């Protein structure tokens, strides 16, 4: 059963020049998954549930397809085109694969190899590498909640940062992360994907990009997948939520930075629910935050303050 898409998703951020640029430019950063704090994220292990000839055929399809794409892209850059070029690319790709397979088979005969099935193991690792190379994409991670204590501590600079809310109900391509199970990708599923199975393709996508250990379930994460780097946002920014420790100067800066936006953004603050460990989100009094800001130190006459203290001290009881 598919989970219903939430009305809002949230991006927790620390205050920085990059997060300010993200706000005022209305962009999202599609990060390289290798930079994520979980080194097991997007790294499933391939399970060889096929016989050796089938594994070799899967590796051939993966490698030859990749090599042909790389060589075709290179030929396009230097303006090589035509049937002879395509034939050369096909021969070169097939030859490269044949040489690699010969090396794999030869290395599997090493008597010092400790694996019970060294050829199968080597084919597993090569197929795994080729599959993951197909997923050199960027990911933007969002959370379902703006009041999760762990998210504020882990991603919101220990409540000194803020959380951006985006409308998500009608966004295409937003995927829910699943937690638990095993980080396993069956070779037979890759085989079905290469045969053109749409369902198999979706299952491989999910196994690589959308599964995490159950310990991360508190994140209740949704993901956008696209080209790595900064991209115009596909989601409409609707609100900004400030953490418990977010300085007033930071709140003022963000409120002012978004003041001229063509579509207004609502501002909220996180507070503890009295007598509990729960957090609640409540509307922010913008006038109260902006009152007295920006301040000028020279406007404060400290001599007058001390004169008042001296005068009060000199008065009889």
KEVOVO-601779 format. One record per residue: x, z, y of N, C-alpha, C, O in turn; residue in three letters. Coordinates in steps of 0.1 Angstrom, whole numbers, plus 5000, padded with zeros to 4 digits. Each point is the difference from the previous one (the first is absolute). Example, Ala and Ser with C-alpha at 12.3 -4.5 7.8 and 13.67 -1.06 7.14 Angstrom:
REM KEVOVO-601779
513250784943499150005012500950005012501050075000ALA/498649865011500950005011499250085011500550015011SER/
This chain:
REM KEVOVO-601779
500850004988499250005012500950005012500950085002UNK/498849835008500849995012499650105010498850035002UNK/502250045004499750105010499549945013500649905004UNK/498450165002499549945013501150025010500750105001UNK/499449805008501050005010499650105011498849995004UNK/502150095001499650105010499749935014500549895002UNK/498750185006499749955014501350015008500249915009UNK/500650194989501250025008501250034991499850064989UNK/501449895014501250044994501050045010499849975012UNK/501250124984500850065010501549984997500449994989UNK/500350005022501549984999500650125008499950015012UNK/500850074980500750125006501349965005500849924994UNK/499650125019501249965006500750125007499350095005UNK/502049904996500850095009500049935013499949875001UNK/500350205010500149945013501449945002501050074998UNK/499149805005501349935002499849885008498849965002UNK/502349975001499849875007499349904991499349915005UNK/501050104982499449904991498550034999499249904999UNK/500450225000498550034998499349975013498849965000UNK/501950065012499349965012499849855001499049955005UNK/502149984991499849855000498949954991499349915003UNK/500650164986498949974990498650025007499149924997UNK/500850195011498750025007499749905011498949945000UNK/502150045009499649925011500049854997499449925007UNK/501450044983500049864995499049974990499749884997UNK/499650224998499049994989500649924988499449904996UNK/501750154999500649944988500150104989499850125001UNK/500549834987500250084988501349954994500449895001UNK/500350214993501349974994499949994985499750114994UNK/500549785000500049984986501450034994500949925002UNK/499250204992501350054996500549954987499149974991UNK/502250025007500649974987499750124991500450115003UNK/498949884985499750114992501350084995499950124997UNK/501349815003501250084996500350115010500950084997UNK/498549925015500350105010499050124999500150105007UNK/498949894983499050104999500650134995501150004993UNK/498350125010500550124996499950034985500750094994UNK/498549834999499950014985500849884994499649895001UNK/501650144993500849894994499449934988500449894996UNK/498550174999499349944988498949915005499449934992UNK/500350075021498949915005500349854999501249965003UNK/497949964992500149864998501249964990500649905001UNK/499650194989501149984991499550024985500650094993UNK/498449845003499650024986501049954990500949925003UNK/499050144985500949964989499349904991498950024996UNK/501949875001499449904991500050054986501050054995UNK/497949934998499950034985499949874993499149925001UNK/501950064990500149874992499150014988500450044989UNK/498349925013499050004989499949864994498949974995UNK/502149955007500049864994501249984991501050075002UNK/498949834990501249974992501149935008499749965011UNK/501550044984501149955008499849865005500349975012UNK/499249934980499849875006499049995011500249935010UNK/498850164990499050005011500650065012499849965011UNK/501150154987500750065011500949905007500149995012UNK/500649934980500949905006499249895008500449955010UNK/498450024985499249905007499450065013500049925010UNK/499750214990499650065012501150005011499849975011UNK/501450074984501150005009500349865005500449985012UNK/499549924980500349865004499049965011500449955011UNK/498350084987499049965010500350075014499949945010UNK/500450194989500350085012501249955007500049975013UNK/501150014980501349965006499949865006500449975011UNK/499149934981500049865004499149995012500349925009UNK/498550144991499150005012500750055012499949935011UNK/500850184988500750055012501149915004500249985012UNK/500649974979501249925004499549875006500649955010UNK/498349994985499549885006499550025014500249925009UNK/499250194993499550045013501150025010500049955012UNK/501150124984501150025008500849875004500349985011UNK/499949944978500749875003499249905008500549935008UNK/498150074990499249925008500050045015500049925009UNK/500050214993500150055014501349965006500049965012UNK/501150054981501349965005500149855003500549965010UNK/498949964981500049865002499149965012500449905007UNK/498650174996499149975011500850035013499949935010UNK/500950174990500850045012501049895004500149975012UNK/500549974978501049895002499449864999500749904999UNK/497950105001499349875000500249914988500049885001UNK/500350194987500049924988498649994994499450114998UNK/500149774999498749994994500149884991500949934999UNK/498050054994499949894991500050034985500450124997UNK/499349794994499950024986501350054994500150084991UNK/501049865013501350034995500450155003500550074992UNK/499149975020500350145004499250094991500550104995UNK/498249875003499250094991500550004986500050114994UNK/500449785001500649994986501250084999500250084991UNK/500749915020501250085000499750155000500750084993UNK/498449965015499650145001499550054987500450114995UNK/498849814998499450044987501150024990500150094992UNK/500949815007501150004991500950125003500450084990UNK/499949945022500950115004499350144997500750094995UNK/498049925007499450134997500050034985500250114996UNK/499549784996499950024986501450034994500150084991UNK/500949865015501450024995500550145003500650074992UNK/499049985020500450145004499350104991500750094996UNK/498149895001499350094990500649994986500350114994UNK/500049775002500649994986501350075000500350074989UNK/500549925021501350085000499850155000500750074993UNK/498349975015499750155000499550054987500450104995UNK/498849824998499550044987501150004990500050094991UNK/500949825010501150004990500950125002500450064990UNK/499849985023500750135003499350124994500650094994UNK/498149915008499250124995500150014985500250104994UNK/499749784999500150004985501450044996500150084990UNK/500949875016501350044996500350155002500550064991UNK/499149995021500350145003499250094990500550124997UNK/498449844998499250084990500750014987499750094992UNK/501349835005500850014988501150105000500750024990UNK/499650045022501150095001499750124990499050065001UNK/502049964990499850114990500050145006499550094994UNK/501049925019500050135006498650035007499950115006UNK/499249804994498750025006499250114993499849994988UNK/499850105020499350124994498549984997499450094994UNK/500049805011498649994999499649944986500749924995UNK/498250135000499549954987499749855000500349934991UNK/499150025021499749865001500749965013499349985010UNK/502049994991500749975012499449875007500050005012UNK/499749904980499449885006498750035007499849955011UNK/499350124982498750035005500150085013499349985010UNK/501750124989500250095012500549925012499550025011UNK/501449894987500649925011498949905006499949995012UNK/499349954979498949925005499050085008499549955010UNK/500250174985499150095008500550025014499349985010UNK/502050054992500550035013500149885009499750015012UNK/500649874982500149885008498649965004499849965012UNK/499250054980498649975003499550095011499449965010UNK/500950174988499650105010500649975014499350015010UNK/502049954990500649975013499449875006499750005012UNK/500049904980499449885005498550035006499749945010UNK/499650144983498650035004500150075014499249975009UNK/501750134992500050085012500549915012499750035012UNK/501249874985500449915011498949925006500049965011UNK/498950034981498849935005499250085010499249955007UNK/501250184994499250105009500950055011499950125003UNK/500949795003500850045012499149995012500249925009UNK/498850174991499050005011500250145008500750094995UNK/498649915016500050135008498650074998499049934996UNK/501050205006498850084997499850095012500950065006UNK/497849954999499650105010499150094992499049964994UNK/501450175007499250114992499150075010500450045011UNK/498449984985499050085008499450114991500150004988UNK/499450105019499350114993498550005003499649955010UNK/499650114981498650015003499650115010499049995006UNK/501950114995499650125008501050025011501149965000UNK/498350105011500850035012500350155000500650055009UNK/498850034981500150145000500750064988499750114996UNK/501249814998500750054988501350085004500949945006UNK/499250194991501250075004501349954995501049995007UNK/499049964981501249944994500549885007501149985003UNK/497949935001500349885007500650035014501049935004UNK/498450175002500650035013501450064999500849975009UNK/499550114981501350054998501049904996501150005005UNK/498549914986500949904994500249885009501149945001UNK/497950015006500049875007499750015015500349915008UNK/499250214996499750025015500950095007499650075009UNK/501749934986501150085007499650145001500150075010UNK/499349994979499650144999499150045011500150105007UNK/498949814995498950025010500549975015499250015009UNK/502149954993500449975013499649865004500149965012UNK/499549964978499749865003498549975001499350095005UNK/500249804991498749965002499549914989500849964991UNK/498050015008499449924989499149895007499150035008UNK/501049854988499349895005498849964991500349984988UNK/498550015017498949974991499649855003499949955011UNK/499949984978499749865000498749974993499750064989UNK/499449855017498849964993500449924987500849915001UNK/498650124988500449944987498949944992500249944990UNK/498550085014498949974991499949854997499549964990UNK/500949955020499949864998501349934999500149875002UNK/501050204994501349944999500249954986499950074991UNK/500549805009500349944987501550024996500949995009UNK/499450044979501450024996500550145001501250024999UNK/497950085003500450145000499850054985498949994995UNK/502250064999500050044986500250154998500850065007UNK/498449994984500150154997501150024990500049934990UNK/500850175012501050044990499450094990499150085002UNK/501349894985499550094989501250094996501149975000UNK/498550154996500950104996499950044986499050014994UNK/502250025000500150044986500249884991500449895004UNK/499550144983500349904990501549984999500850105003UNK/499649794992501549974998500449885008499349915002UNK/501950095003500649895008500549894990501249975000UNK/497849974992500449914990499349865003498850005004UNK/501949904994499549865001500349934987501249984997UNK/497849984996500149934987500549865002499449935009UNK/501550024983500549865000498849914997500049895006UNK/499150154986498949914996499149985013499449895001UNK/500550205008499249995012500749905009499449925007UNK/501950094994500849905008499849864994499949905007UNK/500150094980499849874993498749945004499949885003UNK/499050214997498749955004499949965014499349905004UNK/501450175005500149965014500649875002499549915007UNK/501650064986500749875001499249894994500249885004UNK/498950154987499149904995498849975010499249914997UNK/500850165014499049975010498850095000498949965006UNK/501250154987498850095000499950085013500950085003UNK/498049915004499850075012499950154998500550085008UNK/498849964981499850144997501450064997500350115004UNK/500549824988501350054997500950015013500750095001UNK/499149815008500850015012499650135008500950065005UNK/497849974996499650125007500550124994500450105006UNK/499749904980500450124993501550025002500550115001UNK/500349784999501450015003500250055014500950085003UNK/498449865007500150055014499850155001500850075006UNK/498149974987499750155001501150084993500350115005UNK/500249854984501150074993501250025008500750105000UNK/499749795008501250005008499850075013500850085004UNK/498149905003499850045014499150115002500050075011UNK/499149974980498950095003499950114990498950054998UNK/502250004996499950124991501150095004501249975001UNK/498550164999500950115003499850124991498950014994UNK/502050085005499950124992498850085006499750005012UNK/499750084979498850085004500350105010499150055007UNK/502249994994500450105010499849965014499950085009UNK/500049784993499849955014498549985003499749945010UNK/499450114981498649975002499450055013499049955005UNK/501750165001499550065012500049895012499350025009UNK/501549884989500149905011498749925001499749955011UNK/499650034978498849915000500349875008499449975010UNK/501649964985500649895007499349874998499549964989UNK/500549965021499649865000501149925006500850045009UNK/499449834986501149925004499649865005499149944994UNK/501650025016500049865004501449944996501050065001UNK/498949824994501249934994500249875008499149925002UNK/502250065003500249885007501549975002500850074993UNK/499649845016501449985003500650125006499450065009UNK/501949964987500750125006500249995015500249895005UNK/499850225001500250015015498850035008498950024994UNK/501249975019498950035009499149885001500449895003UNK/498350144995499049905001498850045009499750135001UNK/499649785005498850045007499050074990499849964989UNK/499650145016499150084992498749934996499449935008UNK/500350074979498749954995498950095001498849974998UNK/501550165006499050105001499850045014500950005008UNK/497850044996499750045013500350155002499550094993UNK/501449945017500350145003498850065007499549955010UNK/500150164985498850075006500250145005499350045009UNK/501850034985500250135005501450054998500849944992UNK/499650165015501350064998499850154999499250065008UNK/501450014982499850144997501350075002501049954994UNK/499150155014501350075002500150124991499050074998UNK/502249964998500350114991499950145007500050005012UNK/500050104980499950145005501250035010499850075010UNK/501449884987501150035009500449895009501050005007UNK/498149904994500449885009500150055014499050055006UNK/502149935001500150045014499149945009499649884998UNK/499950195012499149945010500649885007499349915003UNK/502050094999500649895007499949874991499849895006UNK/500350134981499849884991498649955000499749885001UNK/499350224999498649965001499849925013499349904999UNK/501250155012499849945013500649865000499349905004UNK/501850084990500749875000499249904992499949895004UNK/499650154984499249914992498749965006499649895000UNK/499750215006498849985007500149905011499349905002UNK/501850125006500249915012500549864995499649905006UNK/501150094983500549884995498949914995500049875001UNK/498950194994498949924995498849995010498949954996UNK/501350105016498950015010499549865004498849995002UNK/502049914998499649875004499549914989499949885002UNK/499950174986499749924989498649945001499150075005UNK/500749804991498749945001498950064992498950005004UNK/501550074985499050084992500550145000501150034995UNK/498150065010500450145001500350064987499449974989UNK/501550135011500450084988499550145003500250055011UNK/499250014979499650145000501250094997500849974991UNK/499350155015501150094998499450134994499050065005UNK/501849994985499650134993501250084999501149965001UNK/498650174996501150094996499750084988498850024997UNK/502250024995499850074988500150155003500850055008UNK/498350034986499950145002499850074986499549944991UNK/501050185007499750074988498650055000499450055010UNK/499949944978498750064999500250154998500750054991UNK/498750035018500250155000499850064986499049984994UNK/502050105002499950084988500249914987499850054989UNK/500749835013500349914989501349935002500650015010UNK/499949924979501149915001499649865004500949915000UNK/497950075002499549865003500249965014500250085009UNK/499949794993500249945013498749935004499349944992UNK/500450065021498849935005500549915012500950045007UNK/498449854995500249915011499050015010498850004997UNK/501550025016499050025010500449915012501249975002UNK/497849995006500349915012501050075010499950125002UNK/501049815003501050055010499449995014499449905004UNK/500850215004499650005014501149935008501150065003UNK/498749814999501149925006500350055015501250005004UNK/497850045003500250055014500950124999500850025009UNK/498950074982500850124999501549974996500950065006UNK/499349844985501449964997500749945012501250035002UNK/498149885005500749935011500150085013500749965009UNK/498650154992500050085012501550065002500550064992UNK/500049905020501350055003501249924995501150035002UNK/498649864991501049914995499949865007498949955002UNK/502249985001501450054998500350105011499649985012UNK/501250124985500350105009501349975007500849924995UNK/499450145017501349995007500550145003499450085006UNK/501849954988500550135001500250055014499850125003UNK/500549795006500350045014498750045007500050075011UNK/498849904983498750045006499850154998499150065006UNK/501750004985499850154997500950085009501349984998UNK/498250105011500950085009500150144994499250095001UNK/501949934992500350124992500250125010499750114996UNK/500849865016500250115010498650075003499950125001UNK/499149795001498650065003499550084988499450115002UNK/500949854986499650084988500650135000499450114998UNK/502049905005500750135000499650085012499950124999UNK/499849825013499550075011498750084997499850115004UNK/499349824988498750064996500350124991499350105002UNK/501749894989500350114991500550125008499650114997UNK/501349865013500650115008498950065008500050135002UNK/499149795004498950065008499150094992499650115005UNK/500149844983499250084991500750134997499350114999UNK/502049894998500750124997500150105011500050124998UNK/500049835015500150085011498750075004500050105008UNK/498949864987498750065003499950134994500450024989UNK/499050085018499850144995499049994988499149925000UNK/501050184991499150004989498650055005499150024992UNK/
